[in-house]
Amino acid sequence: MSTEQPTGSAPRRERSGPYVAVVRWMENLSETQYAYLLLTPAFLLLGAIAFWPLVSTFQLSLFADSLGQASVGEFIGLGNYVAILTGERTALLPSPFLPQSLTVGAMFNSALAVTVVFTVISVFFETIIGFVQALVLDQNFRGRRWVRVAIILPWAIPIVVQGMIFFLMFQPNLGFLVGTSDNPAFLNQIGLLTTTPLANAQDATMIVIVADVWKTTAFMALLILAGMQSIDRSLYDVAKVAGASPWQRFKYITFPIILPTVMVAMLFRTIQAMRIYGLIETVAGCTTVPSLSCLVITTFNNRMLGSSATVAFITAAIIAAIVSVYIVGYARGDV
Amino acid sequence: MIVPYASVMSDDNTRNGVARREYLAAAGGAGATLGLAGCMGGGSGNGDGSGADTATGTPIDTAAPEEEITIQVAADSNFANSQEAIMKTLREDGGLPDNITVEFLAGSFTTGDRRSKYQQILSAGQQKPTVFMMDNGWTIPFIARGQLANLSKVLPGSITETVKQDYLDNMVATAQGQNGDLYGIPLFADFPTIQYRKDLMRQAGYSDAEFDKWATEPMTWTRFSEVVKKTMDATGKTGFNWQGAAYEGLSCCDFIEFMGSHGGSYFGTFDNYFGPIGERPVTVDSENVINAVRMMRSFIYGPGNDPAALDGIKDISPDAVVQYKEESSRKPFTNGDVIALRNWPYSININAAEDVFGEDLGVMPIPYAVSQSDSEYETIGGSTSALGGWHLTLNPNATDTRKQAAVQLFKALQTDEVRIKMFEIGGWIPPIPDLIATERTRQLKPIGRYVDSLKVAGENALPRPVTVVWPQESTQIASEVNASIRQQKTPKKAMTDLKKSLESIESQV
């Protein structure tokens, strides 16, 4: 390397060159500072990949929609945020961002409310059912491998195929779960579903939730199972010798040890659930079940670029807020 | 994560000291490489999307280019699969010079996907493809944004004048700018009709003489519901399927027909259909429009069971219509469970096939409630078919030679023989009324039996009111009409709410 100086020749000059200055500066860094220095390129790269699209979306959200032009509209600062959050833009959106009133109908028409309802209910059931599945799979029994395959199978099905399965199940004249007014199916008779569930916001949201639980419970089960398998078996032996009941073994050994794993799994699922789009589009359509991602995509397709970027950025902000709640909770649990 | 790493490092300070020095030397080289990569990755696009504006109005040399040239037409797989047959008729009947080859590209069948793709291509100022096949439901926004070549300026007057004179007026209207200039050449048209089962209706006592009359003389909705109801009673089958889901198909098409055939309109007279936005009246709360919604409710629930139903209209449609789109409503009909179906001509080809219903399939124009002469607005009322169909538009960013070649393609398409052959090859209905029902087209199987009904439908075809805000308005229309036919809102409340949203959209642009 040209920058390298031969040892011995003019040692005084070596001590005052810029190269030497940098080396000296580096050698004087504390271990932690040096570690961060080494990580800087990785942070920069990650920042460019992760934050550049976010910053660029934010930038787009500061410009007005321009329905009649080929490019974006004029700079309006936070105008889009104000218009969307105050409901001023509701008429131009396929569905309102916030619910316009507190009735059930208005809730199921609002992108934010539908997304929150979907996320809370689906993640709740996925966690509970996934937990139970993991507990079962953690036991030793004949054919355990086959049961594992059966549980993971829904996770392997492509969203579009799964969407089509659920779409057909609830299609009048085709699906076995829905009848007609003259010949109602069981779910119609008990009043759980109308005869046209995919046109009804509440029914369709419920169907999408069930479809999501059916598919992604496997994901939860696998993550939780991995946590369970990492528990030192001798702890159970000791507990058994000490006379702990199965419930006590679960309560004092299994649950505390896998809680961090469950939290991480729930974090992943919550992020995914907040972004729900594909399943809705294939099962019921974004008009019936308007999620936040649906709103981003429909407004974008309708050339409301500023509004679309605004909703996208707000969605990202909401997800970030939820993630920080988990991370703060997780950090506390860790201590 | 940092803590254990730092503690490991502090175990061996000496080695780390040397490592830092070596690291710096190595990083110097790596940094230079990264820097170079950064330079290469730099983009040079201007990104303002205005490139399209400069080339929309320069006249094109009408002489055929002399070199071998291929132009691309962004179309669908039906066109791509019939490439050879289309080229043959373009050359032999249309006189397309041998040195010009037209390549039809297969795009998505989903119209919205095609629209998004064209938006990207035109916004980026790409030179290819030279010609776009555009849905008449969204050509006007591209015109309004100045993204298409103005054919009135760049094409010879002979072509544009023929289009304006001979083609379906309402179809041409969806390819024109506010100033009346032409931006697209209609390629083919599409108009829904009512398909019905003659065999089932015979069981209810209707005769072939009546079917012949119905084929070209639209009946009233009251009569239609009686005929279907009587057939339902005689056969035990489901009555009438149409598309009531909350989607573009409801606002652009089914509701335009129900409303238009009651003499109702979204924005008053037809002159207001394509603007000016914000200055036209919103007329969806008029009695005619509300009656149309009430009729849809009568179809589903019946006058006895729904206080908002329209008297005299029988309950002939299943509940499922509020969830039906084209294919979901067609399948039960093709399966033989349904008496009548409102759908596009593609489904005539399916249902009239010999192994489905063959000659037992009847077709009639859409029935009506208020004739055009009794309607408040001129040219609205009477039997109304929604107008579907596609235009060919010219990419203003294409090279001059390719534009010259495109002119030759447009010229070839003006030939009647080419239009009829296109009907034969792919079932693309000519957008020219005189060419729909001819001796030649009557020979086509199986659609030839129904060309007289299609001609009537074509003459009564009404386009959707496309403007740059139509996508937003369409969503509101579909959701309000759907809410009302699901009995969530009375027709009056739904249409009053719709009027408010439409006025709000109109005022915000």
Interface residues (C-beta under 8 A of the other chain):
Chain A: M1 T3 E4 Y19 V22 V23 M26 E27 E31 T32 Y34 A35 Y36 L38 L67 G68 Q69 A70 S71 R89 A91 L92 L93 P94 G105 Q171 P172 N173 L174 T180 S181 T195 T196 L198 A199 N200 G285 T287 T288 T298 N301 N302 R303 M304
Chain B: I2 Y5 A6 M9 S10 N16 G17 R20 R21 Y23 L24 A25 G28 G29 D48 G49 S50 A52 D53 G112 R115 S116 Q119 L122 S123 P141 A144 R145 G146 Q147 G244 A245 A246 Y247 P318 D319 A320 V322 Q323 S328 K331 P332 D337 V468 V469 P471 Q472 T475 Q476 A478 S479 N482 R486 Q488 S501 S504 I505 Q508 V509
